[in-house]
């Protein structure tokens, strides 16, 4: 190996170290092995059919990230009330099914012990903001008010509204929604500004249900150009049991 080769090798190693410092672990080793982790300053989409686990995956990432990284994770949701979000995050953190905290099978002592153990192990915190009519300006305002922001999760990007007159009689029936390309560019800029990963959940088209192989692909994303350069990563959760009840429950 000559001097030139050594210089090139050193440059490559330095670049690899810089690239790795821009990644944040998802908390799932197998997922990190596939994609390296979440990109700081990057936009990641989670696309799925309803009830396939897209929101659950995003909340799992938030829960796992809060276990080892100080700072604040902001979860913005159109549907989920703060109390329901807290319940979901708690069951995820305790590795329980949603009904196990309330079905009476766990003693009060065990429930208190497991909850306190979970909260004391947290290095970061998760803040939830619920808003039925969310605009891009609202998202930026929420982020500006959160100290030490480490991750932003926005559930269901399709329903981000344009600024409109709340006094209009028809606003709740037919609110104007922002174009998806504008939403993605805004979120990419937001991620770059704060140097954090941003995750958005999106729905995939019903066409996936008509195929023999029902695993989603880029062309199934609704209102989204697959070639849009604002998106850095796309994750498609898939559960075969959703379509075939006799199979083992396993998320891909």
N, C-alpha and C positions, 0 to 999 in steps of 0.2 A: 504494500500500500504506500503510495507516494504522498507528498505533502498536500497536494491538491485534494486527494481523496480524504485525507484526515480533516481538512478544512470543511469539506462538504458534509462529512459525517457529523462533525461538531455542530454545523448549522442545522442539520436535520434534527439532532437530539435537542438542541435549544428550542427549535420550533415545536417539537413534540411536548416539551415541558411547558411551554407557553400555552399550547392548545389544551393540555390537561388541566391547567390552572383556570381555564375558562369553563370547566364543566362542573356541574353539581350533581351528586348522586341522587337517583330517584328513590333509593332505599331498597330497591329490588335488584339483587345481584344479576339475575338472568336478563333483566331488562337493560341494566347498565352494560352487560356484555354485548348486547345487540347494538346499542346506540351510543354507548360511551357515557351517557348521563344527560342531564338538561344543560343547555348552552346558556351561559351568562350573556345577556344581551340578545338572546334568541327567542323566537316564538315557536312553541310546540302546540300542535293541535291533537286532540283526542277525539277521533270520529267513531261513532257507533250508532246502531239502531237503539230505540228506547228499550230500557230494561236489560241492556247488554253489559252494563257496568262502566260506562264512560265516566260518569260523575264519581262513582265509587273509586275508580282508579285514581282520579285527580285528588280526591280526599285522602286516599291511602298514601300518595306521594307527600301530601302536606303533613300528614301525621308522622310519617317516618322522618321527614326532613326536620321537623320540630324536635325530634328526639336527640339529634346530635349537633344542630347548628343554631347558635344564638341568633336573635333577630325576630322579625315579625313576618308572618305569612298572611297575606290578605286574600280572602275568599269572597268573591262577589257573585251573588246568585239572584236570579229573578224570582225563583219559586220558593226556595227553602228558607223558612223563618229561622232566626238565630237559635231558638230553643231546639228545633229539630236538627239544625246543623251541629249543635253541641252534642246532641245525643248520638248522631251518626259518627262524629269524630271520636267520641268516647268508646263506642263499641268497636271501632276500628283499632284504636290504641290498645284496647284490652284484648283484642283478637277474639271477639265474641260475635255471635249472631245477633241481629237487631233486637230480638225478643228476649234474649237471655238475661238481661239486666232486670226485666220486669216479670218474668214468668214464675217467680217464687221459688225456683229450684236452688238459687244461690242465697246463702244466709246473709243477713245484714252485715255480720262481721267480715265475711269474705268479700262482699261487695265493697265495703269501706276500705278494706286492706288493699284490694286490687286497684281501686280508684286512686288512693293516696300514693301507692307505689308508682302508678302511671304518671301522676302529676308531678311528683318530686323528681322523676327522671327526665322531665322536659327541660331542654335547654332554651328552646325558642317558644314563641306563643303564636296562636292562630286567631286572627280577627276576622269576623264574618260581617259582611254588609249585604242586607237584603233590600232590593229595590225593584218594584214591578215595572217601572218605566225608566230604564237605564240609558243614559246618553254617554258619548265619548268624553264629554267635558266632566260628567259625574265621575267617571273612572279615574281621570287624571286628578280631580279634586280629592278623591278618596286616597289615592296614592301619595299625594303631597302631604296629607295629614298624618300618615303613618311613619313613625320613626324607625330607622334601621330596617328598611324593607328588604326582604330576601327572596320573596317569591310572590307572584300574583296569579291567582286562578280565577277565570271568568267562566261561569257555567252558562252554556247556550248562547253562542255569539249571534245567532240569527235574530235575536229579539232585542238588539241594541237600537234604540230609537233615535231619530233625528230630533233636534230641538223643535218643540211644537207648543201650541197654546193650550194649556191645561183647562182653560175656561171654555174651550170649544165643546159642543155637545157630543160630537162624534169621536173625540180623541181616544176614548177607551174601547171603542168598537173597531176602529181602524187606524191605529197609530202608525205614522210613517217610519219605516225602518231604514237604517243606513245601508248602503251598498256594501257587500262583503269585502270587496277589494279595499275600500276605504277603511273598514274596521281592521283588516289585517295590517295595513301599512301603519295605522295609528298604534296598534299593539306592538309592532316591531320597533317603532320609534320609542315607545314607552319602555320596552325592555332595554334598548340601547341607552336611553337617558339615565336609567337607574342602574344599569349594568347588572341586571337580574334576569332569571328565566321568567317568561310569561307563558302560562298554559291556558288554552281556551278549548272548551268542549263544543263540538259541532255534531250535527246529525248527518247520517248518510241516507242516500235515497232508498225508497222502497224497492227499487229495481233489484237490490241485492237479494231480496226474499224470493225472487222469481228464478234465480239461478240455481243450478245443482250445487255448485260450490258457493256457499253463502258468505265466505270470508270477504270483507270489504276491500276495495282498492281505491286508488286516488280518484278515478273517474266517478266514483259513487258519492263523493262529497257534494252536498247541495250548495248552490250559489257560490261555488268556489272553483276558480281556475287552477287546475292541477299544476300549472307551470308558474304560479305566482311566486316570485322570488322573495316575498316577505316572510314566507313560512320556512323554517329551518328543519323541523322534524314533524312527522305525522305518526301517531300511534293508533292502531285499530284493535281495540279489545274484541275478542270473539269467544263466545261460549256455545259449543255445539249442543249442549243440553237444552238450550233455548229452543232448538228446532227438533231435537230427538230426545225425548224424556227418558229413554232407557239407557242413555250413555252416562258415563261417569262425569260428575261435575268438575270441569277443569277449564280454567280460563287460559286462552292463548294471547 
